[in-house]
Amino acid sequence: MQDTAKLQKIQEEVKEIQNKLLASRRHFLLVKVLVSPTQRIPAEIWKIIFIHCLPNVTFIAPKSNEAPLLLSQICSFLRDIALDTPELW
């Protein structure tokens, strides 16, 4: 019986640690979003900024070191916004 009780106690401790780990991961993701300056600005504002970064020509083959391709290489958040903005392409 003593071994069974010890095993049950260890299993409860493992479950408690797993719950704390899950809570910590959720908190980390929340803090990461709050701290990230790019994610504090709404996507609509980023779209306007991106459009103003475009060269003033009617058609241009995108270059990797200019807007919009350059803007889409900064991070996945901004890449998703750039790809979701048809005016850039």
JOTA-V232686 format. One record per backbone hydrogen bond with DSSP energy under -1.0 kcal/mol. CO is the residue of the C=O (numbers start at 1). NH is the residue of the N-H. If there is no record, write none. Layout:
BEGIN
co = <CO,CO>
nh = <NH,NH>
END
This chain:
BEGIN
co = <1,2,3,4,5,6,7,8,9,10,11,12,13,14,15,16,17,18,19,20,21,22,23,24,25,26,27,28,29,30,31,32,42,43,44,45,46,47,48,51,55,63,66,68,70,71,75,76,77,78,79,80,82,85,86>
nh = <5,6,7,8,9,10,11,12,13,14,15,16,17,18,19,20,21,22,23,24,25,26,27,28,29,30,31,32,33,34,35,36,46,47,48,49,50,51,52,54,57,66,70,72,73,74,79,80,81,82,83,84,85,88,89>
END
